[in-house]
């Protein structure tokens, strides 16, 4: 990982990912500016959700640009700003480094590209860039379409177990943060506020959060085969 400072902005980036993208703007604040990408005609799509992540044409691959946005009551005070406590403690830098660590271990997370932070006195704004997983669809979408069979749910559970065995506490484990690519491989995204920990009760808290997510989708029955995959300790193919 390399660091670039430009004015009030600090960027942490994976040099190989950035250099591989010949269509991307030069390293600097423009790398995280949606309007800069739009002016070049390189915004190719948008994902639903808070902050509306953009899909970008970066040449040989597509990137996902995700701004950090607050939710809940605190968003009424400040939707985009976070308290500044140093570069390394920003949510964007922590997430990028965690993503890079898991990616290096061979776990199915998006390839990291860059994290950008712009300071505004005692606060900051931030955004994250990762490589888009081609053709991937959220588990929530597959469940709604009736396309999540027992074998897939078993692989989802086994994949979650892989992450738990690696020590990842995913604080927002839900059916939208689990993606399935065209060959059926399961991926985990959105590692904001997640961390590596020793084994503990957080395993079950993660699974309980996922169960609540499935219940909201009226897919409670999906939890049983998913749990069997988790408990079987079978590695996904």
C-alpha positions in Angstrom: 0.0 0.0 0.0 1.2 3.5 -0.9 0.1 6.9 0.4 -0.4 10.1 -1.6 -1.1 13.6 0.0 -2.7 16.4 -2.0 -3.8 19.5 -0.1 -6.4 18.4 2.5 -6.7 14.9 1.0 -4.9 11.7 1.8 -5.1 8.7 -0.4 -4.1 5.1 0.5 -3.9 2.9 -2.6 -2.8 -0.4 -4.0 -0.4 0.6 -6.7 -1.0 -2.5 -8.9 -4.8 -2.0 -8.9 -4.4 1.7 -9.8 -1.8 1.2 -12.5 -3.8 -1.6 -14.1 -6.7 0.9 -14.7 -5.6 3.0 -17.7 -9.0 4.8 -17.8 -8.9 6.1 -14.3 -8.0 9.7 -13.4 -4.6 10.3 -11.9 -4.1 9.6 -8.3 -5.6 12.5 -6.4 -9.0 13.8 -5.1 -10.5 13.3 -8.6 -10.2 9.6 -8.2 -13.1 9.8 -5.8 -15.1 12.5 -7.5 -18.2 11.1 -9.2 -18.5 14.2 -11.4 -14.9 13.6 -12.7 -15.9 10.1 -13.8 -19.1 11.4 -15.3 -17.4 14.0 -17.4 -15.3 11.2 -18.9 -18.4 9.1 -19.6 -17.0 6.3 -17.4 -20.0 5.8 -14.9 -21.6 2.6 -16.1 -24.1 2.0 -13.3 -25.2 2.6 -9.8 -26.0 0.4 -6.8 -28.9 0.9 -4.5 -28.4 1.8 -0.9 -27.2 4.7 1.3 -24.7 6.8 -0.6 -25.4 5.2 -3.9 -22.2 3.4 -4.9 -21.2 4.0 -8.6 -19.9 1.4 -11.0 -17.0 2.8 -13.0 -15.3 1.8 -16.2 -11.6 1.6 -15.3 -10.3 -0.1 -18.4 -9.7 -3.8 -18.0 -12.0 -3.9 -15.0 -14.9 -2.0 -13.4 -14.5 -0.4 -10.0 -17.0 0.4 -7.3 -16.9 3.9 -5.8 -18.6 3.9 -2.4 -18.8 7.1 -0.4 -19.1 6.8 3.4 -22.5 7.9 4.6 -24.1 7.9 8.1 -27.4 6.3 8.8 -29.9 6.6 11.6 -30.5 9.6 13.8 -26.9 10.9 13.7 -27.3 11.5 9.9 -29.6 14.4 10.6 -26.6 16.2 12.2 -24.0 15.1 9.6 -24.5 12.6 6.8 -21.0 12.8 5.4 -18.7 14.0 8.1 -16.8 11.9 10.7 -14.6 12.9 13.6 -11.0 13.2 12.6 -8.6 11.3 14.8 -5.7 10.6 12.3 -5.2 9.1 8.9 -4.8 5.5 10.1 -8.0 5.6 12.2 -10.3 6.8 9.5 -13.0 4.3 8.5 -11.9 4.2 4.9 -8.2 3.4 5.6 -9.2 0.8 8.1 -11.6 -0.9 5.7 -9.1 -0.8 2.8 -6.3 -2.4 4.9 -8.7 -5.1 6.2 -9.9 -5.8 2.7 -6.3 -6.1 1.5 -5.4 -8.4 4.4 -8.3 -10.8 3.6 -7.6 -10.6 -0.1 -4.0 -11.6 0.4 -5.1 -14.6 2.4 -7.2 -15.8 -0.5 -10.6 -15.0 1.0 -13.4 -14.0 -1.4 -13.5 -10.2 -1.0 -13.2 -7.6 -3.7 -9.7 -6.6 -4.7 -8.8 -3.3 -3.0 -8.0 -0.2 -5.0 -7.9 2.9 -2.9 -9.3 4.9 0.0 -9.6 8.7 -0.1 -10.0 11.0 2.9 -10.5 14.7 2.8 -10.1 16.6 6.1 -12.3 19.6 7.1 -10.9 20.8 10.4 -12.0 18.4 13.1 -13.9 16.2 10.6 -13.4 14.4 7.4 -15.2 12.9 4.4 -14.2 9.6 2.8 -14.8 7.2 -0.1 -13.6 3.7 -1.0 -12.7 2.1 -4.4 -12.7 -1.6 -4.9 -12.8 -3.8 -8.0 -16.3 -4.9 -9.0 -17.0 -8.6 -9.1 -18.1 -9.3 -12.7 -21.7 -10.5 -12.9 -22.2 -10.8 -9.2 -25.7 -10.6 -7.7 -26.7 -10.1 -4.1 -28.1 -13.1 -2.2 -31.1 -10.9 -1.4 -31.8 -10.6 -5.1 -31.4 -14.3 -5.7 -33.7 -15.2 -2.8 -36.4 -12.8 -4.1 -36.2 -14.4 -7.6 -36.4 -17.9 -6.2 -32.9 -18.7 -7.5 -31.1 -19.6 -4.2 -31.3 -23.4 -4.0 -30.1 -25.5 -1.0 -26.7 -26.1 -2.6 -26.1 -22.4 -2.9 -27.2 -21.6 0.6 -24.9 -24.4 1.9 -22.0 -22.7 0.1 -23.0 -19.3 1.6 -22.9 -20.9 5.1 -19.5 -22.5 4.4 -18.1 -19.2 3.1 -19.2 -17.4 6.2 -17.5 -20.1 8.3 -14.3 -19.5 6.4 -14.4 -15.8 7.3 -15.2 -16.6 10.9 -12.3 -19.1 11.1 -10.1 -16.3 9.8 -11.3 -14.1 12.6 -13.5 -11.7 10.7 -16.3 -10.1 12.7 -18.6 -8.7 10.1 -20.8 -6.3 12.0 -23.3 -5.9 9.2 -23.7 -9.5 7.9 -26.8 -9.4 5.7 -28.2 -10.8 2.5 -27.1 -7.7 0.5 -23.5 -8.0 1.6 -23.2 -11.5 0.3 -22.7 -11.7 -3.4 -22.8 -14.7 -5.8 -20.9 -14.6 -9.1 -21.9 -16.4 -12.3 -20.0 -19.5 -11.4 -21.7 -19.7 -8.0 -18.8 -18.5 -5.9 -19.9 -16.6 -2.8 -18.2 -13.2 -1.9 -18.4 -11.0 1.1 -18.4 -7.2 0.8 -18.8 -4.0 2.9 -16.2 -4.4 5.6 -16.8 -1.0 7.2 -16.3 -1.1 10.9 -15.4 -4.8 10.7 -12.3 -6.2 12.4 -10.2 -9.4 13.0 -10.8 -10.9 16.4 -10.3 -14.1 18.4 -13.1 -16.6 18.4 -16.1 -15.6 20.6 -19.8 -14.9 20.9 -19.6 -12.5 18.0 -19.9 -15.6 15.7 -23.4 -16.1 16.7 -24.2 -12.4 16.7 -23.2 -12.2 13.1 -25.4 -15.2 12.2 -28.3 -13.7 14.2 -28.0 -10.5 12.2 -28.1 -12.5 9.0 -31.2 -14.3 10.2 -32.9 -11.0 10.9 -32.0 -9.9 7.4 -33.5 -13.1 5.9 -36.7 -12.6 7.9 -37.1 -9.1 6.5 -36.9 -10.7 3.0 -39.5 -13.3 4.1 -36.8 -15.9 3.5 -36.5 -17.3 7.0 -36.4 -20.9 5.6 -33.1 -20.1 4.0 -31.3 -20.0 7.3 -31.5 -23.8 7.9 -29.5 -25.0 4.9 -27.2 -22.0 5.3 -26.5 -23.0 8.9 -25.9 -26.6 7.8 -23.2 -25.4 5.5 -21.7 -23.3 8.2 -21.6 -26.2 10.7 -20.3 -28.7 8.2 -17.0 -27.0 7.9 -17.0 -27.6 4.2 -14.9 -25.3 2.1 -16.8 -23.8 -0.9 -15.7 -25.0 -4.3 
